[in-house]
Amino acid sequence: MIKLFITDLDDTLYSWIGFFIPAFYDMAKEISSIVGVPQEQLLKEYKQIHQEVGSVEYPFATINLPSVRNKYDGCSDEEIRKELDSGFYKFNYARKKLLKLYPEVIDTLKFLHDRNIIIVAYTESAEENGFYRLKKLGVDEYFKEVYVSDSLYKYSHVISTLPKTHKLQGRKPNAGILREICDNENVSVEQAIYIGDSLSKDMLMAKQAGILSVWYNYQQKDVADLYKKLVTISHWTEQDFQREKQYKYEWKSNGYAPDYTIKNFDECIQIISNINKR
């Protein structure tokens, strides 16, 4: 009997790369024009900051770019933000336009919620990003809890932790976190199912935790170019690439395979319904 539905967020419920990269590059182009520095130089500076903080979604990266600081030497952070406002507008405009749920996601969440199946999310995104997107997409009401990573917000005291969010330590794949989520929700691992888009992280983690795994193999279009742009600004270090390589090796060497593979999100309904009829 499945009582707990655990889902990844980015690139599982919506295309993170599909909205973030276009929005980011629109912003970078505008900032380049404002500051009078080539975009290529700004991207290198972004990458350096992203690697220092361990995330590409650091809200204060732009105002801390060396080129920005040099141009606005002696100005306060608030003054700098005002000068760069049109760049931030470009990002927000593109995000609003491109951030959309994948097909059938909202119908699936409603179906599960109406049948008293607990729905929780587990994301490596920080609270101000992961939970914010659920609210913007209008589906936060279906989630009992949202497990997020520690915030990188520079002034964390101005953010009050939301009632539905729980901060976790550690990165995927971490089987212990999935077991911790099950314990927190008073559900055994045998009564949980986990869905995600990454074989080497999401599915590996589910396998190691002993939780039924659903690989959402949604075929996004034009991802190759977006991925190249992501790597250009990414916080990933050589160590990160080596770890990813090790995860992929571990997945293959153990002969793992997802318990279920789907291409349409609403296939989860039939999978869970069949299990719960047994």
Salt bridges, closest charged atoms under 4 A:
ASP8 OD1 - LYS172 NZ 2.81
ASP10 OD1 - ARG133 NH2 3.33
GLU57 OE2 - ARG133 NH1 2.84
ASP77 OD1 - ARG69 NH2 2.69
ASP77 OD2 - LYS154 NZ 3.82
GLU78 OE1 - ARG81 NH2 3.00
ASP114 OD2 - LYS110 NZ 2.88
ASP114 OD1 - HIS113 ND1 3.85
ASP140 OD2 - LYS135 NZ 3.71
GLU145 OE2 - LYS144 NZ 3.32
GLU145 OE1 - HIS166 NE2 2.65
GLU185 OE1 - LYS144 NZ 2.84
ASP202 OD1 - LYS172 NZ 3.06
ASP225 OD2 - LYS229 NZ 3.90
ASP240 OD1 - ARG243 NH2 2.24
ASP259 OD1 - LYS207 NZ 3.30
